Amino acid sequence: MKSIINYHVIDSTNIGDLFSAPTKYFSFPGYTVEQADIRTINVNDIRDKHIIVGGGGLLYKRFLNSFAKLIESKANTKLIAWGIGQQIYGSGFTNQELHNFDYSQYLTDFDLVGIRDCNYKDNWVACPSCMHPAFDKKREIKHEFVVFSHKKFQIKIGNFPNMTNNNQNIEVILDFLGSGETILTSSYHGAYWGTLLGRKVLSFPFSSKFYTLKHPPGIFPIQKWIQQKIKLSLFKKTLFEYRYENNFFCNIDNWQDYLKNCRVYPESLDDNRERNHWYYSQILNILAET
């Protein structure tokens, strides 16, 4: 029996990584399917197997070597990208910067390309997590605002209900997001999933991926994410300083001024799902050629 490997980041502490792999939602009759971590590729284990790279912001410099290994292993098999996207850390990206992203350094020799970034035009394919059946549940709005933070880039706003993407239960997260009329979030999937639920979203970006959603959220213009630290001083002389590697905060003054840019996209769930079904059919066609 032929084999397919779905490479992505397998990280049980990141809800986006857990539920963005396309092989969680689509079957491939006649093939054995496995998921593997793109960070630990062994070229000898993947020869003669079809590869689907799908699940998260994998178009990021730390994964360049992994993509090179996948391309090196390609021999009479198909190499497919499904719903992956760019990631450049920072804020305030211009359209020119987003369009100038060099996709080719990752995607050379791929047989089929589907990118979740809307600027990729005809090859746009949304993150497959939209296929999760939990999106079909109707949820009642209970709060004017809820706050959903990325675990590394947390936003502290008032006394609103809050949660981080460190939670591993997607149904609990969707219930939480759906309870808000407007979602305030520093999480890409918080913004994406909130939009799919028919809620307004104000995002607090830390990378370029927030600017690539087809149904764009409101954007709060972050000036800078600041690394949290502990500092001990005596007579204005620093005796000790410790920086938290994965803990950042930002200035969120006047965030209410940007709520006017938030809107609802009632068509977003069907739009994203239909595109994934279309891409699935494209993949089945290309696999049938082998």
C-alpha positions as CSV (number, residue, x, y, z in Angstrom):
1,M,0.0,0.0,0.0
2,K,1.3,3.5,-0.8
3,S,2.1,6.0,1.9
4,I,1.5,9.6,2.7
5,I,3.3,11.6,5.4
6,N,1.8,14.9,6.6
7,Y,4.6,17.0,8.0
8,H,3.9,19.9,10.4
9,V,4.9,21.0,13.8
10,I,3.6,18.6,16.4
11,D,3.3,20.7,19.5
12,S,0.8,19.6,22.2
13,T,1.1,23.1,23.8
14,N,-0.1,25.0,20.8
15,I,-3.7,24.6,19.8
16,G,-3.1,25.8,16.2
17,D,-0.4,23.2,15.6
18,L,-2.7,20.5,17.0
19,F,-5.7,21.1,14.7
20,S,-4.2,22.6,11.5
21,A,-3.0,19.3,9.9
22,P,-5.2,18.5,6.9
23,T,-5.0,14.8,7.3
24,K,-7.1,15.2,10.5
25,Y,-10.1,16.0,8.2
26,F,-9.5,14.3,4.9
27,S,-9.1,10.6,4.1
28,F,-7.0,9.1,1.3
29,P,-8.4,5.6,0.3
30,G,-5.6,3.2,-0.7
31,Y,-3.0,5.0,1.3
32,T,-1.6,4.7,4.7
33,V,-1.4,8.1,6.3
34,E,0.9,9.3,9.1
35,Q,1.7,12.6,10.7
36,A,5.3,13.6,11.6
37,D,7.1,16.6,13.0
38,I,8.7,18.7,10.3
39,R,11.6,19.6,12.7
40,T,12.8,15.9,12.9
41,I,12.9,14.7,9.3
42,N,14.9,11.6,8.5
43,V,15.4,11.5,4.7
44,N,15.9,7.8,4.7
45,D,12.4,7.3,6.3
46,I,10.5,9.2,3.7
47,R,11.8,8.0,0.3
48,D,9.1,6.7,-2.0
49,K,6.4,8.3,0.1
50,H,4.1,11.2,-0.9
51,I,4.5,14.2,1.3
52,I,1.9,16.8,2.4
53,V,3.3,19.8,4.2
54,G,0.4,21.3,6.1
55,G,-0.3,22.8,9.4
56,G,0.6,26.3,10.5
57,G,3.1,29.1,9.6
58,L,5.8,26.8,8.2
59,L,7.1,29.3,5.7
60,Y,9.6,30.6,8.3
61,K,13.4,30.7,8.2
62,R,13.8,28.1,11.0
63,F,12.2,25.5,8.7
64,L,14.3,26.2,5.6
65,N,16.5,23.2,6.3
66,S,13.5,21.0,6.7
67,F,12.1,22.0,3.4
68,A,15.5,21.3,1.8
69,K,15.4,17.8,3.2
70,L,11.9,17.2,1.8
71,I,13.0,18.4,-1.6
72,E,16.1,16.2,-1.5
73,S,14.1,13.1,-0.7
74,K,11.7,13.7,-3.7
75,A,11.9,10.8,-6.2
76,N,8.9,9.7,-8.2
77,T,6.6,10.9,-5.5
78,K,4.4,14.0,-5.0
79,L,5.4,16.9,-2.8
80,I,2.3,19.0,-1.7
81,A,1.8,22.1,0.4
82,W,-1.6,22.5,2.0
83,G,-2.7,25.6,3.9
84,I,0.7,26.7,5.1
85,G,1.7,30.4,5.4
86,Q,4.4,32.9,5.8
87,Q,5.7,34.2,9.1
88,I,8.0,37.2,9.7
89,Y,8.1,38.4,13.2
90,G,7.3,42.1,13.7
91,S,4.3,44.4,13.2
92,G,3.0,47.1,10.8
93,F,3.7,45.3,7.6
94,T,3.0,47.0,4.3
95,N,1.3,45.3,1.3
96,Q,4.6,45.5,-0.6
97,E,6.4,43.7,2.2
98,L,3.8,40.9,2.3
99,H,3.8,40.5,-1.5
100,N,7.7,40.5,-1.6
101,F,7.9,37.5,0.7
102,D,10.1,34.9,-1.1
103,Y,7.9,31.8,-1.3
104,S,10.2,30.2,-3.9
105,Q,13.0,29.4,-1.4
106,Y,10.6,27.0,0.3
107,L,8.5,25.7,-2.5
108,T,10.9,24.8,-5.3
109,D,10.0,21.4,-6.9
110,F,6.6,21.2,-5.2
111,D,4.0,19.5,-7.3
112,L,1.0,21.3,-5.9
113,V,0.9,24.4,-3.8
114,G,-1.9,25.7,-1.6
115,I,-1.0,28.7,0.7
116,R,-3.2,30.2,3.4
117,D,-2.0,33.7,2.6
118,C,-4.6,35.6,0.6
119,N,-2.0,37.4,-1.4
120,Y,-1.0,34.0,-3.0
121,K,-4.1,34.5,-5.3
122,D,-5.1,31.4,-7.3
123,N,-3.2,29.1,-4.9
124,W,-5.0,30.4,-1.8
125,V,-6.1,27.6,0.5
126,A,-7.3,28.4,4.0
127,C,-6.0,26.7,7.1
128,P,-7.7,23.3,7.2
129,S,-8.7,23.7,10.8
130,C,-11.9,25.3,9.5
131,M,-13.1,21.7,8.7
132,H,-13.4,20.8,12.4
133,P,-17.1,19.9,13.1
134,A,-17.1,22.0,16.3
135,F,-17.6,25.1,14.1
136,D,-21.1,23.8,13.3
137,K,-22.3,24.4,16.8
138,K,-24.4,27.5,17.4
139,R,-23.1,29.6,20.3
140,E,-24.8,32.3,22.3
141,I,-23.1,35.7,22.8
142,K,-22.7,36.3,26.6
143,H,-20.0,39.0,26.7
144,E,-19.3,42.2,24.8
145,F,-15.6,41.3,24.7
146,V,-13.4,38.3,25.4
147,V,-9.6,38.2,25.3
148,F,-7.8,35.3,23.7
149,S,-4.0,35.6,23.9
150,H,-1.1,33.8,22.4
151,K,0.7,32.2,25.3
152,K,4.0,34.2,24.5
153,F,2.3,37.5,23.5
154,Q,-0.3,38.1,26.1
155,I,-2.6,41.1,26.2
156,K,-4.1,42.4,29.4
157,I,-7.3,44.4,28.8
158,G,-9.7,45.2,31.6
159,N,-11.6,42.5,33.5
160,F,-12.9,40.8,30.4
161,P,-13.0,37.0,30.3
162,N,-9.7,35.7,29.1
163,M,-7.9,32.6,27.9
164,T,-4.7,31.6,26.1
165,N,-3.9,29.3,23.2
166,N,-2.2,27.0,25.7
167,N,-5.5,25.3,26.1
168,Q,-5.6,22.0,24.2
169,N,-9.4,21.5,23.8
170,I,-10.6,23.2,20.6
171,E,-14.3,22.8,21.6
172,V,-13.6,24.7,24.9
173,I,-11.8,27.4,23.0
174,L,-14.5,27.8,20.4
175,D,-17.2,28.0,23.1
176,F,-15.1,30.7,24.7
177,L,-14.5,32.7,21.5
178,G,-18.2,32.3,20.5
179,S,-19.3,33.8,23.9
180,G,-17.9,37.2,22.9
181,E,-19.5,39.7,20.6
182,T,-16.0,41.0,19.8
183,I,-12.8,39.0,20.3
184,L,-9.6,40.7,21.3
185,T,-6.7,38.4,20.4
186,S,-2.9,38.1,19.8
187,S,-3.4,34.6,18.4
188,Y,-3.6,34.0,14.7
189,H,-6.0,31.1,15.2
190,G,-7.9,33.2,17.7
191,A,-8.5,35.7,14.9
192,Y,-9.2,33.1,12.3
193,W,-11.5,30.9,14.3
194,G,-13.3,33.9,15.8
195,T,-14.0,35.1,12.2
196,L,-15.3,31.6,11.3
197,L,-17.7,31.8,14.2
198,G,-19.2,35.0,12.9
199,R,-17.7,37.3,15.5
200,K,-15.9,40.6,15.2
201,V,-12.2,40.4,15.8
202,L,-9.6,43.0,16.9
203,S,-6.1,41.5,16.5
204,F,-2.8,42.5,18.2
205,P,-0.2,41.2,15.7
206,F,3.2,39.9,16.4
207,S,4.0,38.6,12.9
208,S,3.1,39.0,9.2
209,K,0.6,36.2,9.2
210,F,-2.1,38.4,10.8
211,Y,-2.1,40.5,7.7
212,T,-2.6,37.6,5.3
213,L,-6.1,36.4,6.3
214,K,-8.6,36.5,3.4
215,H,-11.3,37.8,5.8
216,P,-9.2,40.4,7.6
217,P,-9.7,41.2,11.3
218,G,-9.3,44.7,12.7
219,I,-5.7,45.5,13.4
220,F,-4.4,47.3,16.5
221,P,-1.1,48.9,15.4
222,I,1.4,47.4,17.8
223,Q,4.5,49.6,18.0
224,K,6.7,47.0,19.7
225,W,6.4,43.8,21.7
226,I,8.6,44.2,24.8
227,Q,10.3,41.3,26.5
228,Q,9.3,41.0,30.1
229,K,12.1,41.1,32.6
230,I,13.1,41.3,36.3
231,K,15.6,43.9,37.2
232,L,17.4,44.5,40.5
233,S,19.1,47.8,41.0
234,L,20.9,49.6,43.8
235,F,21.8,53.3,43.7
236,K,20.8,53.4,40.0
237,K,23.3,50.5,39.2
238,T,21.8,47.3,37.8
239,L,22.9,44.4,39.9
240,F,20.8,41.7,38.2
241,E,18.5,41.4,35.2
242,Y,16.6,38.4,33.9
243,R,14.6,38.4,30.7
244,Y,11.8,36.0,30.1
245,E,12.5,34.3,26.8
246,N,8.9,33.6,25.8
247,N,7.0,36.3,27.5
248,F,6.2,39.7,25.8
249,F,3.8,42.5,26.4
250,C,2.8,45.6,24.5
251,N,1.2,49.1,24.9
252,I,-2.5,48.8,24.2
253,D,-3.6,52.4,24.9
254,N,-6.7,53.5,22.9
255,W,-7.5,50.0,21.6
256,Q,-11.2,51.0,21.5
257,D,-10.4,53.4,18.7
258,Y,-9.8,50.5,16.3
259,L,-13.0,48.6,17.0
260,K,-14.6,50.5,14.1
261,N,-12.4,48.4,11.7
262,C,-13.9,45.1,13.0
263,R,-16.6,43.4,10.9
264,V,-18.4,40.1,10.6
265,Y,-17.9,37.8,7.7
266,P,-20.9,35.5,7.6
267,E,-19.6,33.8,4.5
268,S,-16.2,33.0,5.9
269,L,-16.8,29.4,7.2
270,D,-18.4,28.2,3.9
271,D,-15.8,30.0,1.8
272,N,-12.8,28.4,3.7
273,R,-14.4,25.0,3.7
274,E,-15.3,25.0,0.0
275,R,-11.7,25.9,-0.9
276,N,-10.3,23.1,1.2
277,H,-12.7,20.6,-0.5
278,W,-11.6,21.9,-3.9
279,Y,-8.0,21.5,-3.0
280,Y,-8.6,18.0,-1.7
281,S,-10.0,17.1,-5.1
282,Q,-6.9,18.6,-6.8
283,I,-4.7,16.4,-4.6
284,L,-6.6,13.2,-5.3
285,N,-6.2,14.0,-9.1
286,I,-2.5,14.4,-8.8
287,L,-2.1,11.3,-6.7
288,A,-4.0,9.3,-9.3
289,E,-1.3,10.1,-11.8
290,T,1.3,8.1,-9.9
